[in-house]
Amino acid sequence: MALGNVMPELINNYQIFNDVNRLLGISGEIELPSLEAITETLDVAGSLGELEVPATGQYKSIKLKIPFAILYGDIFDITNTTEAVKFTLRASEQFSDPETYNTTYKGVKIIVRGKPITINLGKLVKGKKGDPYVELEVYFIKIVIDGDTELLLDKMGFKFELHGKDMLKEIRKQVGMEG
């Protein structure tokens, strides 16, 4: 299915950076976190059964695993539970123009801040990867595609934006956080 005048194909490649340095030894795949809204079940007169109603901008715990190929120094750089970790993932998305068949690309930048909650040391197998990982509790995530901010969630900063629209502006005013 075409998106605008191009058809999405694949992630051509990606890199992951911690603050300023590229992290080496990351395995070939990172599963991005799921955002599951905090909901309340309503069963009210005049409705046909139950409804799950999301609280705008409020999400359950968000986890992100950073996988490594083997156990080495970089994994321990991000395990200090007293300091927030900042990652930036940069990817190149590949598209095709269904009329010209030309290939185009869009840059993706995903910024994540959080704290480590799980340090899995992996395994030792002769001639194989060890598959250790660090799992973060995500406090902040921002997704920029082709220069446009598509998602911004700052759980501690009370910010939630979709497609550049501030979804909590009215709520912040009503609860006295803005004038």
Contacts in CASP RR format, 6 or more apart in sequence:
PFRMAT RR
TARGET T0000
AUTHOR 0000-0000-0000
METHOD contacts of the structure
MODEL  1
MALGNVMPELINNYQIFNDVNRLLGISGEIELPSLEAITETLDVAGSLGE
LEVPATGQYKSIKLKIPFAILYGDIFDITNTTEAVKFTLRASEQFSDPET
YNTTYKGVKIIVRGKPITINLGKLVKGKKGDPYVELEVYFIKIVIDGDTE
LLLDKMGFKFELHGKDMLKEIRKQVGMEG
1 7 0 8 1.000
2 98 0 8 1.000
3 95 0 8 1.000
5 97 0 8 1.000
5 98 0 8 1.000
5 99 0 8 1.000
6 95 0 8 1.000
6 96 0 8 1.000
6 97 0 8 1.000
6 98 0 8 1.000
6 104 0 8 1.000
7 95 0 8 1.000
7 96 0 8 1.000
7 97 0 8 1.000
7 98 0 8 1.000
8 93 0 8 1.000
8 94 0 8 1.000
8 95 0 8 1.000
9 94 0 8 1.000
9 95 0 8 1.000
9 96 0 8 1.000
9 103 0 8 1.000
10 93 0 8 1.000
10 94 0 8 1.000
11 91 0 8 1.000
11 92 0 8 1.000
11 93 0 8 1.000
11 94 0 8 1.000
11 108 0 8 1.000
12 91 0 8 1.000
12 92 0 8 1.000
12 93 0 8 1.000
12 94 0 8 1.000
12 105 0 8 1.000
13 91 0 8 1.000
13 92 0 8 1.000
14 30 0 8 1.000
14 89 0 8 1.000
14 90 0 8 1.000
14 91 0 8 1.000
14 92 0 8 1.000
14 108 0 8 1.000
15 22 0 8 1.000
15 89 0 8 1.000
15 90 0 8 1.000
15 91 0 8 1.000
16 22 0 8 1.000
16 23 0 8 1.000
16 26 0 8 1.000
16 30 0 8 1.000
16 66 0 8 1.000
16 87 0 8 1.000
16 88 0 8 1.000
16 89 0 8 1.000
16 90 0 8 1.000
17 23 0 8 1.000
17 87 0 8 1.000
17 88 0 8 1.000
17 89 0 8 1.000
17 90 0 8 1.000
18 74 0 8 1.000
18 77 0 8 1.000
18 78 0 8 1.000
18 85 0 8 1.000
18 86 0 8 1.000
18 87 0 8 1.000
19 86 0 8 1.000
23 66 0 8 1.000
23 74 0 8 1.000
23 87 0 8 1.000
24 74 0 8 1.000
25 68 0 8 1.000
25 69 0 8 1.000
25 70 0 8 1.000
25 72 0 8 1.000
25 74 0 8 1.000
26 66 0 8 1.000
26 67 0 8 1.000
26 68 0 8 1.000
26 69 0 8 1.000
27 67 0 8 1.000
27 68 0 8 1.000
27 69 0 8 1.000
27 129 0 8 1.000
27 131 0 8 1.000
28 67 0 8 1.000
29 67 0 8 1.000
30 64 0 8 1.000
30 65 0 8 1.000
30 66 0 8 1.000
30 67 0 8 1.000
30 89 0 8 1.000
31 65 0 8 1.000
32 64 0 8 1.000
32 110 0 8 1.000
33 62 0 8 1.000
33 63 0 8 1.000
33 64 0 8 1.000
33 138 0 8 1.000
33 141 0 8 1.000
34 62 0 8 1.000
35 59 0 8 1.000
35 62 0 8 1.000
35 153 0 8 1.000
36 59 0 8 1.000
36 60 0 8 1.000
37 54 0 8 1.000
37 55 0 8 1.000
37 57 0 8 1.000
37 58 0 8 1.000
37 59 0 8 1.000
37 60 0 8 1.000
38 54 0 8 1.000
38 55 0 8 1.000
38 58 0 8 1.000
38 59 0 8 1.000
38 60 0 8 1.000
39 52 0 8 1.000
39 53 0 8 1.000
39 54 0 8 1.000
39 55 0 8 1.000
40 52 0 8 1.000
40 53 0 8 1.000
40 55 0 8 1.000
41 50 0 8 1.000
41 51 0 8 1.000
41 52 0 8 1.000
41 53 0 8 1.000
42 50 0 8 1.000
42 51 0 8 1.000
42 52 0 8 1.000
42 53 0 8 1.000
43 49 0 8 1.000
43 50 0 8 1.000
43 51 0 8 1.000
44 51 0 8 1.000
56 160 0 8 1.000
56 167 0 8 1.000
56 168 0 8 1.000
56 171 0 8 1.000
57 153 0 8 1.000
57 160 0 8 1.000
57 167 0 8 1.000
57 168 0 8 1.000
59 153 0 8 1.000
59 155 0 8 1.000
61 137 0 8 1.000
62 137 0 8 1.000
62 138 0 8 1.000
62 141 0 8 1.000
62 153 0 8 1.000
62 155 0 8 1.000
63 117 0 8 1.000
63 135 0 8 1.000
63 136 0 8 1.000
63 137 0 8 1.000
63 138 0 8 1.000
64 112 0 8 1.000
64 135 0 8 1.000
64 136 0 8 1.000
64 138 0 8 1.000
65 133 0 8 1.000
65 134 0 8 1.000
65 135 0 8 1.000
65 136 0 8 1.000
66 78 0 8 1.000
66 87 0 8 1.000
66 133 0 8 1.000
66 134 0 8 1.000
66 135 0 8 1.000
66 136 0 8 1.000
67 131 0 8 1.000
67 132 0 8 1.000
67 133 0 8 1.000
68 74 0 8 1.000
68 75 0 8 1.000
68 131 0 8 1.000
68 132 0 8 1.000
68 133 0 8 1.000
68 134 0 8 1.000
69 129 0 8 1.000
69 130 0 8 1.000
69 131 0 8 1.000
70 129 0 8 1.000
70 130 0 8 1.000
70 132 0 8 1.000
71 121 0 8 1.000
71 122 0 8 1.000
71 130 0 8 1.000
71 132 0 8 1.000
75 119 0 8 1.000
75 132 0 8 1.000
75 134 0 8 1.000
78 85 0 8 1.000
78 116 0 8 1.000
78 134 0 8 1.000
79 116 0 8 1.000
79 119 0 8 1.000
79 134 0 8 1.000
80 116 0 8 1.000
81 115 0 8 1.000
81 116 0 8 1.000
81 117 0 8 1.000
83 115 0 8 1.000
84 113 0 8 1.000
84 114 0 8 1.000
84 115 0 8 1.000
84 139 0 8 1.000
85 113 0 8 1.000
85 114 0 8 1.000
85 115 0 8 1.000
85 116 0 8 1.000
85 136 0 8 1.000
86 111 0 8 1.000
86 112 0 8 1.000
86 113 0 8 1.000
86 114 0 8 1.000
87 111 0 8 1.000
87 112 0 8 1.000
87 113 0 8 1.000
88 109 0 8 1.000
88 110 0 8 1.000
88 111 0 8 1.000
88 112 0 8 1.000
89 108 0 8 1.000
89 109 0 8 1.000
89 110 0 8 1.000
89 112 0 8 1.000
90 107 0 8 1.000
90 108 0 8 1.000
90 109 0 8 1.000
90 110 0 8 1.000
91 107 0 8 1.000
91 108 0 8 1.000
91 109 0 8 1.000
91 110 0 8 1.000
92 105 0 8 1.000
92 106 0 8 1.000
92 107 0 8 1.000
92 108 0 8 1.000
93 105 0 8 1.000
93 106 0 8 1.000
93 107 0 8 1.000
93 108 0 8 1.000
93 145 0 8 1.000
94 103 0 8 1.000
94 104 0 8 1.000
94 105 0 8 1.000
95 103 0 8 1.000
95 104 0 8 1.000
95 105 0 8 1.000
95 106 0 8 1.000
96 102 0 8 1.000
96 103 0 8 1.000
96 104 0 8 1.000
97 103 0 8 1.000
97 104 0 8 1.000
106 145 0 8 1.000
106 146 0 8 1.000
107 145 0 8 1.000
107 146 0 8 1.000
107 147 0 8 1.000
108 143 0 8 1.000
108 144 0 8 1.000
108 145 0 8 1.000
108 146 0 8 1.000
109 142 0 8 1.000
109 143 0 8 1.000
109 144 0 8 1.000
109 147 0 8 1.000
110 141 0 8 1.000
110 142 0 8 1.000
110 143 0 8 1.000
110 144 0 8 1.000
111 140 0 8 1.000
111 141 0 8 1.000
111 142 0 8 1.000
111 144 0 8 1.000
112 136 0 8 1.000
112 138 0 8 1.000
112 140 0 8 1.000
112 141 0 8 1.000
113 138 0 8 1.000
113 139 0 8 1.000
113 140 0 8 1.000
113 141 0 8 1.000
114 136 0 8 1.000
114 137 0 8 1.000
114 138 0 8 1.000
114 139 0 8 1.000
114 140 0 8 1.000
115 136 0 8 1.000
115 137 0 8 1.000
115 139 0 8 1.000
116 134 0 8 1.000
116 135 0 8 1.000
116 136 0 8 1.000
116 137 0 8 1.000
117 135 0 8 1.000
117 136 0 8 1.000
117 137 0 8 1.000
118 133 0 8 1.000
118 134 0 8 1.000
118 135 0 8 1.000
119 132 0 8 1.000
119 134 0 8 1.000
119 135 0 8 1.000
120 132 0 8 1.000
120 133 0 8 1.000
120 134 0 8 1.000
120 135 0 8 1.000
121 132 0 8 1.000
122 130 0 8 1.000
122 131 0 8 1.000
122 132 0 8 1.000
122 133 0 8 1.000
123 130 0 8 1.000
123 131 0 8 1.000
124 130 0 8 1.000
138 155 0 8 1.000
139 154 0 8 1.000
139 155 0 8 1.000
139 156 0 8 1.000
140 153 0 8 1.000
140 154 0 8 1.000
140 155 0 8 1.000
140 156 0 8 1.000
141 151 0 8 1.000
141 152 0 8 1.000
141 153 0 8 1.000
142 149 0 8 1.000
142 151 0 8 1.000
142 152 0 8 1.000
142 153 0 8 1.000
143 149 0 8 1.000
143 150 0 8 1.000
143 151 0 8 1.000
143 152 0 8 1.000
144 150 0 8 1.000
148 163 0 8 1.000
148 164 0 8 1.000
149 161 0 8 1.000
149 163 0 8 1.000
149 164 0 8 1.000
150 162 0 8 1.000
150 163 0 8 1.000
150 164 0 8 1.000
151 161 0 8 1.000
151 162 0 8 1.000
152 159 0 8 1.000
152 160 0 8 1.000
152 161 0 8 1.000
152 164 0 8 1.000
153 159 0 8 1.000
153 160 0 8 1.000
153 161 0 8 1.000
154 160 0 8 1.000
158 168 0 8 1.000
158 172 0 8 1.000
158 177 0 8 1.000
159 166 0 8 1.000
159 168 0 8 1.000
160 166 0 8 1.000
160 167 0 8 1.000
160 168 0 8 1.000
161 167 0 8 1.000
169 178 0 8 1.000
172 178 0 8 1.000
173 179 0 8 1.000
END
